[in-house]
């Protein structure tokens, strides 16, 4: 996981102030929560984390699908080696096995798919979208404490929200998608630490349905509030 995380963060670091990568004290609270927390430590492998995935909106056809993160013990019994079944059929995302996962790789897997989709829809470069997401997590994230239902009980959670493209100087190239909002809902009370990840591209008219609305939701959880 450290290599995957480092690769993802490294690709995003271009254009940030040097202080952002010099030491752990320079990482933002959102970066720590999303990319630097050992969310798998409490788990006892082998086990599978299951998520429902839904896509809707007026821009293109929606779908429902599944994501499964398979965890097995590393040498010595520690958690975990991870591999994923991320969506199915023609939508299936080919992803590498993570030999030494600590954070839940589902966050990076979701973002990898999102970046590929942004590139497909806009013909833009993947590394550009990676950089914008990293910059937003580093310096523009909002963090809110919330309570959510999970398997019949109420749990405490944090919602981390970013809007990477609102102040993008190149947003005119993909204006239709420029208001895209990402909401990561995390909780120590659920296995794997990730309750849901949602992205929304609002329509121009306030009352219209979103252009795009995608959410990945942990099995047993309820959808995040629609206006976090």
C-alpha positions in Angstrom: 0.0 0.0 0.0 2.9 2.4 0.8 4.2 2.0 -2.8 0.7 2.5 -4.3 0.0 5.5 -2.1 3.5 7.0 -2.8 3.0 6.5 -6.5 -0.4 8.2 -6.4 0.7 11.1 -4.2 3.9 11.5 -6.1 2.0 11.9 -9.4 -0.1 14.6 -7.7 2.8 16.5 -6.2 3.8 18.5 -9.3 3.0 22.1 -8.8 2.7 22.1 -5.0 4.8 24.2 -2.7 8.0 22.2 -1.7 6.9 22.2 1.9 4.0 19.9 1.0 6.4 17.0 0.6 9.2 17.6 2.9 8.0 16.0 6.1 5.0 14.4 7.8 4.3 17.7 9.7 3.5 19.3 6.3 0.6 17.0 5.4 -2.9 18.4 5.8 -5.4 16.8 8.2 -7.4 15.6 5.1 -4.2 14.0 3.6 -3.6 12.2 6.8 -7.1 10.9 7.1 -7.4 9.8 3.5 -3.9 8.5 2.7 -1.9 8.1 5.9 -4.2 6.2 8.3 -3.8 2.5 9.0 -7.4 1.6 8.5 -6.8 -2.1 8.1 -4.9 -2.7 11.4 -8.0 -3.8 13.4 -9.1 -6.4 10.8 -8.5 -10.1 11.0 -7.9 -11.6 7.6 -9.0 -13.3 5.5 -12.0 -11.2 4.8 -13.7 -9.2 2.1 -14.9 -5.6 2.2 -18.0 -5.2 0.0 -19.3 -2.0 -1.5 -22.3 -1.1 -3.7 -21.5 1.2 -6.6 -24.2 3.3 -8.3 -23.9 5.8 -11.1 -26.8 8.1 -12.2 -27.3 11.5 -13.9 -28.4 13.1 -17.1 -25.0 13.1 -18.9 -24.9 9.4 -19.8 -26.4 6.1 -18.9 -26.2 5.0 -15.3 -25.6 1.6 -13.7 -25.4 -0.3 -10.4 -22.4 -2.6 -9.7 -20.2 -3.9 -6.9 -16.7 -3.5 -5.5 -15.0 -6.1 -3.4 -11.7 -5.6 -1.6 -10.2 -9.0 -0.7 -7.8 -9.1 2.2 -5.5 -11.9 3.3 -2.8 -12.1 5.9 0.8 -11.2 5.1 3.7 -13.3 6.3 3.5 -13.3 10.0 -0.2 -13.0 10.1 -0.4 -9.2 9.9 -3.0 -7.5 7.8 -3.0 -7.3 4.8 -2.3 -8.2 1.2 -5.2 -6.7 -0.8 -6.6 -7.2 -4.3 -9.8 -5.9 -5.8 -12.8 -6.8 -8.0 -13.7 -3.2 -8.9 -16.9 -3.2 -10.9 -17.6 -6.0 -13.4 -17.9 -6.8 -17.1 -16.8 -4.1 -19.5 -16.5 -1.6 -16.6 -14.1 -3.8 -14.6 -11.0 -1.8 -13.5 -7.7 -3.7 -13.7 -5.8 -3.0 -10.6 -2.5 -4.3 -9.1 -2.4 -6.4 -5.9 -1.2 -4.5 -2.9 1.3 -6.7 -1.0 1.6 -4.5 2.2 -1.7 -2.6 2.6 -2.2 -0.5 5.7 -4.7 2.2 4.5 -7.8 0.9 2.7 -6.8 0.8 -1.0 -10.5 1.4 -2.0 -9.9 5.1 -1.8 -7.1 5.1 -4.3 -8.9 2.7 -6.5 -12.0 4.9 -6.6 -9.8 7.9 -7.4 -8.0 6.0 -10.1 -11.3 5.2 -11.8 -12.5 8.8 -11.4 -9.4 10.2 -13.0 -9.7 7.9 -15.9 -13.3 8.9 -16.3 -12.4 12.6 -16.2 -9.8 12.0 -18.9 -12.3 10.0 -21.0 -15.0 12.7 -20.7 -12.7 15.7 -21.3 -9.8 14.3 -23.4 -7.6 15.8 -20.7 -4.4 14.3 -19.2 -4.8 12.0 -16.2 -1.8 13.5 -14.4 -3.5 16.9 -14.5 -6.5 15.6 -12.7 -4.4 13.8 -10.2 -2.6 17.0 -9.5 -5.8 19.0 -9.0 -7.2 16.4 -6.6 -4.0 16.3 -4.5 -3.9 20.1 -4.3 -7.5 20.2 -3.2 -6.9 17.6 -0.5 -3.8 19.5 0.7 -5.1 23.0 0.8 -8.9 23.1 0.1 -10.6 20.3 1.9 -13.5 20.8 4.3 -13.9 18.3 7.2 -17.2 17.9 9.1 -18.1 15.6 11.9 -21.4 13.8 11.2 -23.5 10.9 12.6 -24.7 8.1 10.3 -26.7 4.9 10.5 -24.7 1.7 10.0 -26.2 -1.8 10.6 -28.9 -0.5 12.9 -26.9 1.8 15.0 -25.6 5.4 14.8 -21.9 5.9 14.3 -19.6 8.9 14.4 -18.0 9.8 11.0 -16.0 12.5 9.3 -16.9 13.8 5.9 -14.0 15.3 3.8 -15.2 17.4 0.9 -13.2 18.8 -2.0 -14.0 20.7 -5.2 -10.7 20.5 -7.2 -11.8 22.4 -10.3 -13.8 25.4 -9.1 -10.8 27.7 -9.2 -8.9 25.8 -11.9 -7.4 28.3 -14.4 -8.1 25.7 -17.2 -11.7 25.0 -16.2 -13.0 26.5 -19.5 -11.7 23.3 -21.2 -14.2 21.2 -19.2 -16.6 23.8 -17.9 -19.5 21.3 -17.8 -17.7 19.2 -15.1 -16.0 22.1 -13.3 -18.3 22.1 -10.2 -17.5 18.4 -9.5 -17.6 17.7 -5.7 -16.0 14.8 -3.9 -17.2 13.6 -0.5 -15.3 11.0 1.4 -17.1 9.6 4.5 -14.8 7.9 7.0 -15.4 6.2 10.3 -13.4 4.2 12.8 -16.6 2.3 13.6 -16.8 0.4 10.2 -14.5 -2.3 8.8 -11.9 -0.7 6.6 -12.7 2.8 7.8 -14.4 3.9 4.6 -18.2 4.4 4.7 -18.7 5.9 1.3 -17.2 8.0 -1.5 -19.4 10.1 -3.6 -18.8 12.5 -6.6 -21.5 14.9 -7.9 -21.5 17.2 -10.9 -24.5 19.5 -10.5 -26.6 20.7 -13.4 -26.7 24.4 -14.3 -30.3 24.7 -13.2 -30.6 24.4 -9.4 -33.7 22.1 -9.6 -32.3 19.8 -12.3 -31.0 16.4 -11.5 -27.1 16.2 -11.5 -25.2 15.6 -14.6 -23.3 12.9 -12.8 -23.8 11.3 -9.4 -21.6 8.4 -8.4 -21.4 6.7 -5.0 -19.6 3.8 -3.5 -21.2 2.6 -0.3 -20.0 0.1 2.3 -22.3 -2.9 2.7 -24.6 -2.2 5.7 -24.2 1.5 5.5 -26.8 4.1 4.5 -26.1 6.8 1.8 -24.4 10.0 3.0 -26.5 13.1 3.3 -27.2 14.6 -0.1 -25.9 18.0 0.9 -22.9 17.5 3.2 
